[in-house]
Amino acid sequence: MFGGSKKFNIKAHDLKLEDRITMEEIYYKLFGTSIITNNDMPTWIMHGYIAHTKCHPINWAKAAESTSKEKANRDIIKNGRS
């Protein structure tokens, strides 16, 4: 969606509590869990949240679908299946 696979530390000190809670809600909607591994959130979620707060529409349902497909493709490549 926004490219790259960098991580953003959700426990960053300069992140407002309300923003962290909103991003955690987005994470839950996308991945179906509220447990953020190692407190790292994919950077594209952060970028999406910023775009959303600036009134750029984000289709989170499409993002969730794309995320699932990308994860499945990575698992296939990782396990050597084609």
Contacts in CASP RR format, 6 or more apart in sequence:
PFRMAT RR
TARGET T0000
AUTHOR 0000-0000-0000
METHOD contacts of the structure
MODEL  1
MFGGSKKFNIKAHDLKLEDRITMEEIYYKLFGTSIITNNDMPTWIMHGYI
AHTKCHPINWAKAAESTSKEKANRDIIKNGRS
1 44 0 8 1.000
1 47 0 8 1.000
1 48 0 8 1.000
1 63 0 8 1.000
1 66 0 8 1.000
1 67 0 8 1.000
2 43 0 8 1.000
2 44 0 8 1.000
2 47 0 8 1.000
2 48 0 8 1.000
3 44 0 8 1.000
4 43 0 8 1.000
4 44 0 8 1.000
5 42 0 8 1.000
5 43 0 8 1.000
6 42 0 8 1.000
6 43 0 8 1.000
7 38 0 8 1.000
7 40 0 8 1.000
7 41 0 8 1.000
7 42 0 8 1.000
7 43 0 8 1.000
8 40 0 8 1.000
8 41 0 8 1.000
8 42 0 8 1.000
8 43 0 8 1.000
8 45 0 8 1.000
8 46 0 8 1.000
9 39 0 8 1.000
9 40 0 8 1.000
9 41 0 8 1.000
10 20 0 8 1.000
10 23 0 8 1.000
10 24 0 8 1.000
10 36 0 8 1.000
10 39 0 8 1.000
10 40 0 8 1.000
10 41 0 8 1.000
11 39 0 8 1.000
19 49 0 8 1.000
22 49 0 8 1.000
23 41 0 8 1.000
23 45 0 8 1.000
23 46 0 8 1.000
23 49 0 8 1.000
24 34 0 8 1.000
24 36 0 8 1.000
26 45 0 8 1.000
26 49 0 8 1.000
26 60 0 8 1.000
27 33 0 8 1.000
27 34 0 8 1.000
27 36 0 8 1.000
27 41 0 8 1.000
27 45 0 8 1.000
28 34 0 8 1.000
29 60 0 8 1.000
29 64 0 8 1.000
30 45 0 8 1.000
30 60 0 8 1.000
30 63 0 8 1.000
30 64 0 8 1.000
30 67 0 8 1.000
31 67 0 8 1.000
48 58 0 8 1.000
51 58 0 8 1.000
52 58 0 8 1.000
76 82 0 8 1.000
END
